[in-house]
Amino acid sequence: MATVELSQENFDTVVGGEGLVLVDFWAEWCGPCKMFGPVFEKSSEEHSDIKFAKVDTEAQVELAQAFEIRSIPTLMAVRDGVVLYSQPGALPGAALEDLIKQLRAVDMEEVRAQIAAHEAEHGTEPHTH
C-alpha cells in the first residue's frame, strides 16, 4: 500500500480508526527526510496491513503544531487511536522493521487499562473510541 498524504481534513479519518498507522512528519527542504522517505515507502509496500501516512509540515503547519513536532523527520505510531510512539530522527530500514515488530506486539488491552487508571488517578473521564 502506498503512503497517504495527510491534511487537517483527512487526519482524524485516517489516524483515528482501528489498526496501526505510521505517520512521517517531513518537509521538502529536510535532508534526513529525503533519506528516510524511500525507507518509509519501501516498508509501506511490505506491510499492507499497516497504514503509512505522511504530513508535509510546511503545508500542514497546524497538524505539526498540534503534535508539537519540533524536528523532522518525526515518526509517530498510532494504534487503535492511541499514540504509542513519537520520536524525531530518520530510522534505517532495519530499525523501522524492529519498531514495527514491537508495535505489533503491544497489548492494547493493557494500554487502555493504563490510560483508564491514569485518567482515574488524575480525575478525568476515560476516553472512549
Backbone bond lengths (Angstrom), bond angles and torsions (degrees), N, CA, C in turn:
res aa  C-N    CA-C-N  psi(-1)  N-CA   C-N-CA  omega(-1)  CA-C   N-CA-C  phi
1 M - - - 1.458 - - 1.528 109.14 -
2 A 1.283 116.87 132.88 1.459 121.12 179.24 1.528 110.00 -75.27
3 T 1.310 115.97 167.17 1.452 120.18 -179.60 1.530 110.63 -77.06
4 V 1.319 115.32 152.42 1.456 122.92 179.02 1.519 107.58 -106.62
5 E 1.325 117.15 134.17 1.460 121.81 176.32 1.526 108.08 -82.81
6 L 1.331 116.68 124.55 1.467 120.25 -177.27 1.521 111.91 -97.15
7 S 1.339 114.38 147.79 1.461 121.95 175.51 1.527 107.37 -141.37
8 Q 1.315 116.53 177.08 1.469 120.83 176.97 1.532 110.00 -55.86
9 E 1.332 115.91 -37.37 1.463 121.51 -174.07 1.528 112.97 -68.29
10 N 1.337 118.17 -41.18 1.471 119.39 -174.09 1.522 114.26 -107.30
11 F 1.329 118.57 -0.89 1.462 121.03 -173.51 1.527 111.92 -57.83
12 D 1.337 117.45 -54.64 1.467 120.48 -176.21 1.526 111.80 -61.80
13 T 1.325 116.99 -38.02 1.465 121.06 179.81 1.518 110.98 -63.52
14 V 1.330 116.80 -45.42 1.460 121.10 -176.44 1.529 111.59 -76.34
15 V 1.323 117.11 -45.00 1.464 121.22 -171.72 1.526 113.04 -90.78
16 G 1.325 117.61 -27.53 1.459 120.76 -173.26 1.512 115.53 -81.70
17 G 1.329 117.73 -7.68 1.462 120.25 -176.86 1.511 113.13 -82.35
18 E 1.322 114.60 -169.44 1.460 120.05 178.58 1.522 110.11 -79.06
19 G 1.328 114.43 160.37 1.451 120.00 178.23 1.512 112.28 96.17
20 L 1.318 115.08 -176.95 1.460 122.87 -176.08 1.523 110.03 -101.65
21 V 1.320 115.41 130.75 1.465 121.99 178.52 1.524 107.88 -127.30
22 L 1.330 116.28 128.95 1.465 121.56 172.98 1.518 107.71 -106.06
23 V 1.330 116.69 129.19 1.457 121.87 -178.39 1.525 109.15 -118.62
24 D 1.319 115.07 125.15 1.462 122.62 178.02 1.525 108.11 -102.97
25 F 1.348 116.99 112.09 1.463 121.58 174.13 1.529 106.47 -88.42
26 W 1.320 117.60 122.43 1.458 122.14 -172.17 1.524 111.27 -145.59
27 A 1.336 116.47 174.76 1.462 122.36 172.33 1.526 108.70 -150.11
28 E 1.315 115.75 152.21 1.471 123.03 -176.61 1.526 112.35 -58.89
29 W 1.331 117.46 -36.67 1.471 121.91 -175.09 1.520 113.86 -81.40
30 C 1.324 117.45 -5.40 1.472 122.38 -171.47 1.535 111.30 -89.34
31 G 1.337 116.37 113.61 1.465 121.12 -179.62 1.521 114.17 -58.00
32 P 1.349 118.46 -52.79 1.464 119.66 178.49 1.536 112.96 -59.09
33 C 1.348 116.30 -31.26 1.476 120.01 177.57 1.527 109.95 -63.64
34 K 1.322 116.06 -40.83 1.472 120.37 179.89 1.529 110.91 -65.80
35 M 1.337 117.05 -32.54 1.466 120.45 177.15 1.527 110.57 -72.74
36 F 1.346 117.01 -38.03 1.458 121.39 -176.96 1.536 112.01 -76.86
37 G 1.326 117.40 -30.12 1.465 121.98 -177.04 1.526 114.21 -48.68
38 P 1.346 119.07 -53.49 1.464 120.13 -179.65 1.537 113.11 -65.02
39 V 1.339 117.95 -32.83 1.470 122.03 177.72 1.531 108.72 -64.41
40 F 1.334 115.87 -44.79 1.459 122.54 -179.89 1.537 110.12 -64.26
41 E 1.322 115.99 -44.60 1.472 121.72 -179.69 1.529 110.90 -62.57
42 K 1.326 116.49 -44.67 1.476 121.30 -179.82 1.526 109.99 -61.66
43 S 1.325 116.26 -43.16 1.456 120.60 179.38 1.526 110.40 -63.64
44 S 1.334 117.38 -35.64 1.468 120.81 -179.73 1.525 110.57 -64.44
45 E 1.329 116.61 -30.15 1.467 120.49 179.18 1.525 111.39 -77.02
46 E 1.334 116.98 -25.00 1.463 121.05 -177.65 1.530 113.05 -88.54
47 H 1.341 117.27 -19.78 1.471 120.97 -175.69 1.522 109.73 -123.28
48 S 1.319 116.67 80.92 1.461 120.93 -174.99 1.527 112.48 -70.35
49 D 1.334 117.95 -15.15 1.466 120.99 -179.94 1.527 112.79 -86.39
50 I 1.328 117.11 -5.23 1.459 122.05 -179.70 1.528 108.17 -110.63
51 K 1.345 115.96 139.86 1.466 119.42 174.54 1.528 107.58 -86.88
52 F 1.307 115.88 130.36 1.462 122.06 175.97 1.517 107.62 -111.66
53 A 1.326 116.41 126.69 1.456 120.57 -175.92 1.518 110.41 -135.34
54 K 1.333 115.20 155.09 1.457 120.92 -178.80 1.531 109.14 -127.73
55 V 1.337 114.71 143.17 1.459 120.77 174.07 1.521 107.37 -122.02
56 D 1.342 115.87 116.60 1.460 121.49 174.56 1.532 105.93 -78.39
57 T 1.336 116.52 107.44 1.466 120.45 -173.50 1.527 112.60 -66.45
58 E 1.329 117.51 -19.37 1.466 120.32 176.96 1.531 110.33 -76.80
59 A 1.331 116.46 -40.30 1.463 121.19 -178.93 1.527 111.97 -82.52
60 Q 1.337 116.76 -27.31 1.474 121.74 -175.40 1.526 110.45 -120.22
61 V 1.315 115.34 61.17 1.459 122.04 -175.75 1.534 111.21 -58.72
62 E 1.346 117.29 -40.13 1.465 120.09 -177.68 1.523 111.80 -64.46
63 L 1.336 116.74 -39.81 1.472 119.62 177.77 1.518 110.48 -64.16
64 A 1.337 116.34 -44.85 1.463 120.28 179.67 1.528 110.27 -60.40
65 Q 1.321 117.23 -41.43 1.466 120.91 179.32 1.523 111.05 -68.68
66 A 1.324 116.93 -39.27 1.466 120.79 -178.65 1.525 111.25 -60.30
67 F 1.332 116.69 -34.17 1.467 120.39 -179.86 1.520 112.38 -100.69
68 E 1.343 115.71 13.06 1.467 122.31 176.57 1.520 112.29 51.28
69 I 1.330 115.61 46.26 1.460 120.99 177.90 1.521 107.86 -75.47
70 R 1.333 115.92 114.67 1.460 120.76 -176.77 1.529 112.48 -104.97
71 S 1.325 116.59 -26.15 1.458 119.09 176.10 1.528 108.21 -141.93
72 I 1.311 114.84 152.59 1.464 119.51 -177.52 1.519 109.20 -128.56
73 P 1.321 118.05 153.98 1.457 124.52 -1.61 1.526 111.85 -71.15
74 T 1.322 115.80 147.53 1.462 122.15 169.77 1.515 106.83 -120.23
75 L 1.314 116.03 131.71 1.451 121.65 177.50 1.522 108.18 -105.01
76 M 1.327 115.41 127.97 1.460 120.98 178.22 1.525 108.09 -121.02
77 A 1.319 116.15 137.16 1.461 121.04 177.14 1.523 108.53 -117.97
78 V 1.339 115.29 128.37 1.458 121.62 -180.00 1.524 107.21 -124.08
79 R 1.330 116.20 127.85 1.460 119.63 177.44 1.518 108.85 -125.60
80 D 1.316 115.88 124.52 1.469 122.13 -178.44 1.529 111.16 52.14
81 G 1.331 116.19 40.68 1.466 120.98 176.87 1.514 115.65 80.42
82 V 1.340 118.36 3.69 1.468 121.98 -179.33 1.534 109.14 -112.67
83 V 1.338 116.54 128.17 1.470 119.91 177.04 1.530 107.68 -73.88
84 L 1.341 115.72 117.61 1.468 120.71 -179.99 1.524 112.01 -100.49
85 Y 1.337 116.56 -21.57 1.462 119.87 -173.62 1.523 108.09 -153.97
86 S 1.307 117.10 138.46 1.459 121.74 173.02 1.518 107.53 -157.39
87 Q 1.326 116.08 106.43 1.465 121.33 -177.30 1.524 110.06 -141.08
88 P 1.336 116.68 140.31 1.459 119.04 173.04 1.523 111.16 -77.77
89 G 1.311 116.01 156.72 1.460 121.36 175.45 1.515 112.36 119.29
90 A 1.329 115.42 143.47 1.464 121.24 178.18 1.522 108.68 -83.80
91 L 1.321 116.33 119.39 1.460 120.05 179.44 1.522 110.66 -87.60
92 P 1.342 118.11 140.05 1.461 119.39 169.89 1.529 108.97 -70.19
93 G 1.313 116.55 160.54 1.460 122.08 -176.51 1.516 114.30 -50.21
94 A 1.336 117.16 -46.35 1.470 120.86 -177.56 1.523 111.16 -63.75
95 A 1.339 117.51 -38.53 1.458 121.52 179.77 1.533 110.50 -68.27
96 L 1.334 116.80 -37.44 1.460 120.68 177.68 1.531 110.14 -65.45
97 E 1.316 116.60 -41.88 1.472 120.61 178.16 1.527 110.83 -63.39
98 D 1.325 116.87 -39.75 1.456 121.70 178.64 1.535 110.39 -64.72
99 L 1.335 116.23 -42.46 1.458 121.07 178.29 1.536 110.14 -61.75
100 I 1.323 117.20 -43.92 1.466 121.48 179.37 1.531 110.13 -59.86
101 K 1.325 116.12 -42.57 1.470 120.72 178.57 1.537 109.96 -60.27
102 Q 1.333 116.45 -44.04 1.466 120.65 -179.99 1.532 111.16 -65.86
103 L 1.336 117.00 -40.63 1.462 120.87 -179.56 1.525 111.21 -65.02
104 R 1.333 116.51 -37.70 1.471 120.39 178.43 1.531 110.70 -65.69
105 A 1.335 117.21 -30.14 1.463 122.12 -174.96 1.530 113.14 -82.78
106 V 1.338 117.44 -10.15 1.460 120.26 -177.60 1.531 110.14 -63.74
107 D 1.322 115.49 133.81 1.459 122.05 176.78 1.531 107.46 -85.68
108 M 1.339 116.63 101.90 1.459 120.39 -175.02 1.527 112.68 -67.46
109 E 1.330 117.71 -28.35 1.472 119.91 176.07 1.526 109.44 -62.01
110 E 1.327 115.60 -42.51 1.469 120.63 179.03 1.528 110.53 -65.10
111 V 1.339 116.68 -41.88 1.465 121.20 179.19 1.534 109.99 -61.25
112 R 1.330 116.18 -46.92 1.465 119.40 179.69 1.530 111.13 -62.32
113 A 1.340 117.40 -38.37 1.470 121.29 177.95 1.529 110.41 -63.85
114 Q 1.338 116.82 -39.81 1.467 120.47 178.83 1.527 110.84 -66.42
115 I 1.326 116.80 -40.28 1.472 120.95 178.83 1.520 109.51 -63.87
116 A 1.333 116.90 -45.76 1.467 121.09 179.82 1.527 110.79 -61.73
117 A 1.334 117.15 -42.31 1.466 121.39 179.54 1.531 110.41 -64.17
118 H 1.321 116.26 -42.14 1.459 121.53 179.51 1.527 110.38 -63.36
119 E 1.338 116.11 -44.61 1.459 120.19 -178.89 1.528 110.79 -67.73
120 A 1.332 117.12 -37.12 1.467 120.65 178.30 1.535 110.21 -64.91
121 E 1.324 114.99 -39.93 1.462 121.51 -179.93 1.529 111.23 -65.33
122 H 1.325 115.69 -34.27 1.468 120.94 -176.35 1.528 112.57 -100.97
123 G 1.329 116.56 9.80 1.458 120.22 172.62 1.513 116.71 72.93
124 T 1.325 117.70 22.33 1.460 119.08 176.72 1.515 109.06 -110.47
125 E 1.305 115.86 155.04 1.462 120.85 179.45 1.515 109.78 -73.97
126 P 1.338 117.10 139.86 1.466 119.43 175.22 1.528 110.46 -65.15
127 H 1.301 115.50 144.57 1.464 120.77 177.67 1.520 109.15 -84.21
128 T 1.312 117.17 137.44 1.455 120.13 175.06 1.510 108.86 -111.20
129 H 1.301 116.27 143.97 1.467 120.49 -178.74 1.512 109.65 -114.00
